[in-house]
Amino acid sequence: MNWTIFAAEEPNSWLLPGDINEVYWGSAAFFIVLGLFLWKGLGPVKAFFANRTKGIEDDLAAAERATAEAADLRAEQERSFANVDTEAATIVAEGRNRAEALEADLRKRAEADVEAAKQRARIEIEAAKIQALADLRAEVAARTVSAAEAVVDNSLDDNTHDQLIEQYISQVGATA
């Protein structure tokens, strides 16, 4: 501070420049306000700081609980992730087993279908063979009848007989 300003006033001493009554009244007012503060204001201030401390402690405890819960959750997740590989291997193995079983089943069905188709083809071939033999017998019978009619119509001398046989053989050879 600038001591020259205080020097213009009437000094009481070198420490208390100015009027001493101001010092008394100022000190009295200060101690009254200090007493009121200590009597009425210190409790709420202490309560405020106690509540603030308790709130901070509660927040810290909640943070520690949350940290512990997160650590537990993390450990649980790590255990479940460790089991994921095992579960995936199990699922893949089950899928392969199902695929192999399905493939075997499909092969059995395909083989059964092929065998059934072969059996139907054999039956159809046998029926066609029987029909062809029946048709051939009917044709031979018809030709025999026509040959017999031709023989009856013509006189059967040796020369005519040989011609009829040759003609019949050539007709059968041409159609076969």
C-alpha positions as a printed Julia matrix, in Angstrom:
176×3 Matrix{Float64}:
   0.0      0.0      0.0
   0.93     3.49    -0.42
   1.88     4.99     2.99
   1.64     8.44     1.66
  -2.16     8.21     1.51
  -2.34     7.17     5.16
   0.05     9.9      6.17
  -2.51    12.53     5.2
  -4.87    11.29     7.9
  -4.4     11.58    11.56
  -2.36     8.55    12.61
  -3.02     6.61    15.84
   0.08     4.59    15.43
   2.11     3.3     12.62
  -0.09     0.12    12.35
  -3.54     1.7     12.6
  -3.81     4.75    10.49
  -7.03     6.73    10.73
  -9.7      6.96    13.46
  -9.49     4.38    16.24
 -13.32     4.29    16.64
 -13.54     2.77    13.2
 -11.22     0.04    14.36
 -13.34    -0.62    17.45
 -16.65    -0.64    15.59
 -15.22    -2.61    12.7
 -13.72    -5.17    15.09
 -17.0     -5.4     17.08
 -19.02    -5.91    13.87
 -16.54    -8.51    12.67
 -16.7    -10.49    15.91
 -20.52   -10.27    15.96
 -20.75   -11.57    12.41
 -18.14   -14.22    13.24
 -20.13   -15.28    16.34
 -23.38   -15.47    14.35
 -21.62   -17.45    11.68
 -20.16   -19.88    14.2
 -23.49   -20.14    16.04
 -25.9    -20.39    13.07
 -23.86   -20.89     9.92
 -21.2    -23.38    10.94
 -23.73   -26.25    11.36
 -25.16   -25.92     7.86
 -21.68   -25.51     6.38
 -20.54   -28.64     8.23
 -23.72   -30.44     7.12
 -23.12   -29.33     3.53
 -19.57   -30.62     3.53
 -20.62   -33.81     5.37
 -23.36   -34.41     2.78
 -20.93   -33.64     0.0
 -18.39   -36.06     1.49
 -21.08   -38.71     1.95
 -22.28   -38.17    -1.64
 -18.76   -38.54    -2.95
 -18.25   -41.68    -0.83
 -21.57   -43.08    -2.1
 -20.56   -42.3     -5.69
 -17.21   -43.99    -5.14
 -18.89   -47.04    -3.59
 -21.35   -47.19    -6.51
 -18.45   -46.89    -8.95
 -16.62   -49.71    -7.15
 -19.76   -51.88    -7.27
 -20.21   -51.09   -10.95
 -16.55   -51.92   -11.57
 -16.95   -55.24    -9.72
 -20.14   -56.03   -11.65
 -18.42   -55.15   -14.91
 -15.48   -57.39   -13.97
 -17.9    -60.23   -13.17
 -19.75   -59.65   -16.43
 -16.47   -59.58   -18.31
 -15.36   -62.84   -16.7
 -18.72   -64.41   -17.56
 -18.46   -63.19   -21.14
 -14.93   -64.55   -21.42
 -16.14   -67.91   -20.13
 -18.99   -67.88   -22.62
 -16.59   -66.89   -25.4
 -14.36   -69.78   -24.42
 -17.38   -72.05   -24.78
 -18.27   -70.54   -28.16
 -15.48   -72.44   -29.89
 -16.6    -75.67   -28.29
 -20.24   -74.99   -29.15
 -19.33   -74.06   -32.71
 -17.33   -77.27   -33.1
 -20.27   -79.23   -31.7
 -22.74   -77.55   -34.06
 -20.46   -78.15   -37.05
 -20.02   -81.81   -36.06
 -23.79   -82.21   -35.68
 -24.3    -80.58   -39.07
 -21.8    -82.93   -40.69
 -23.44   -85.93   -39.06
 -26.86   -84.79   -40.29
 -25.46   -84.18   -43.77
 -23.86   -87.65   -43.85
 -27.1    -89.25   -42.63
 -29.09   -87.3    -45.21
 -26.63   -88.26   -47.94
 -26.85   -91.95   -46.96
 -30.64   -91.72   -46.91
 -30.73   -90.05   -50.32
 -28.36   -92.67   -51.74
 -30.6    -95.47   -50.41
 -33.65   -93.8    -51.94
 -31.85   -93.27   -55.25
 -30.68   -96.89   -55.3
 -34.22   -98.04   -54.49
 -35.6    -95.82   -57.28
 -33.01   -97.17   -59.74
 -33.81  -100.74   -58.75
 -37.54  -100.06   -59.13
 -36.94   -98.5    -62.56
 -34.85  -101.54   -63.59
 -37.59  -103.87   -62.41
 -40.22  -101.9    -64.35
 -37.96  -101.99   -67.42
 -37.52  -105.78   -67.09
 -41.27  -106.21   -66.81
 -41.85  -103.95   -69.85
 -39.16  -105.82   -71.83
 -40.72  -109.17   -70.9
 -44.16  -107.9    -71.88
 -42.8   -106.56   -75.19
 -41.05  -109.89   -75.81
 -44.23  -111.83   -75.11
 -46.18  -109.46   -77.38
 -43.54  -109.78   -80.14
 -43.67  -113.6    -79.91
 -47.45  -113.51   -80.01
 -47.35  -111.19   -83.02
 -44.78  -113.46   -84.7
 -46.89  -116.55   -84.05
 -49.94  -114.8    -85.44
 -47.95  -113.73   -88.51
 -46.52  -117.23   -88.98
 -49.98  -118.71   -88.57
 -51.43  -116.24   -91.08
 -48.66  -116.98   -93.59
 -49.02  -120.68   -93.01
 -52.71  -120.41   -93.73
 -52.05  -118.35   -96.86
 -49.34  -120.82   -97.93
 -51.72  -123.68   -97.32
 -54.38  -121.94   -99.4
 -51.86  -121.38  -102.15
 -50.9   -125.06  -102.05
 -54.49  -126.12  -102.17
 -55.19  -123.74  -105.02
 -52.18  -124.97  -107.03
 -51.36  -128.47  -107.8
 -48.5   -129.64  -105.73
 -45.89  -130.88  -107.99
 -42.28  -130.88  -106.9
 -41.42  -127.75  -108.8
 -44.35  -125.77  -107.35
 -43.63  -127.12  -103.87
 -40.01  -125.91  -104.03
 -41.11  -122.52  -105.34
 -43.61  -122.1   -102.49
 -40.97  -122.96   -99.87
 -38.47  -120.56  -101.44
 -41.07  -117.83  -101.65
 -42.07  -118.33   -97.99
 -38.45  -118.26   -96.82
 -37.76  -115.07   -98.79
 -40.88  -113.39   -97.34
 -39.96  -114.34   -93.78
 -36.35  -113.22   -94.36
 -37.48  -109.88   -95.81
 -39.74  -109.06   -92.85
 -37.32  -110.24   -90.17
